[in-house]
Amino acid sequence: MNNLRILFAIGDYAAGGIGGAATAVAVRTVVGPGLDLALAMLVGMGIGMLAHLAISLLLSPLLGMFHVMVPGSLIGMYGGMLFAMRDAMQPASLDQAIGVGVVFGFIVTAGVRLYDRALTGAISSRDVRGID
């Protein structure tokens, strides 16, 4: 049972990293240096939300809707805005953009997992069945 939990945790973080990288690449292809920051952030948010939706629809049957869609929506929306703001202000290499996207995805996924744990607490299979 613990091995399955570990695999799902790895899957959650992988989904967050893939979502962050895809968002960073998608935003980078559209937003370039010199674009107005407010417009860049709006465009980046839209692109990030579309990127997260595509990836989340592919990965949610494997990992579960909550564990993919909640972090993915935050990664897509806020990551898209932040990546677009960066790309509008300064040029960055593709490798750098992907690396920042993956790290951002990991951080958001960790935050969502910690928040979920704080709300639900540690639930064991014994608690669910009602066995003391």
C-alpha positions, 0 to 999 in steps of 0.5 A: 500500500505504501508503494502505491502511495509513493508512486502516486506522489511521484505521479503528482509531482511529474504531472506538476513538472510537465504542466509547468514545463508545457506552460513555460514553453507555450507562453515563451512561443507567443510572448516576446520581449517588448510586449506590454506587461499587462497584455503579456500577463493576460495572454500568458494566463490564457495560454497557461490555462489551455496548456494545463487543461490539455495536460490535465485531461490526459493525466487525470484518468491515471492520477485522479481529477483532484491531484491533477486539476487543482495544481494544474489550474494554479500552475497554468494560471499563475505560471502563465502570468509569471512566465509571460511577465518574465518573457516580456521583460527579458529574453531567456533561453528555452532550457532556462524557461523549461527548468523554471517551469518544472521547478514552479510545477513542483513547488505548486504541487507540494503546496497543494499536497500540504494544504490537502494534508492540513485539511484532511489530516492523515487518513489511514485505511484503518480510519476509513474502515472504522477499525480501532 
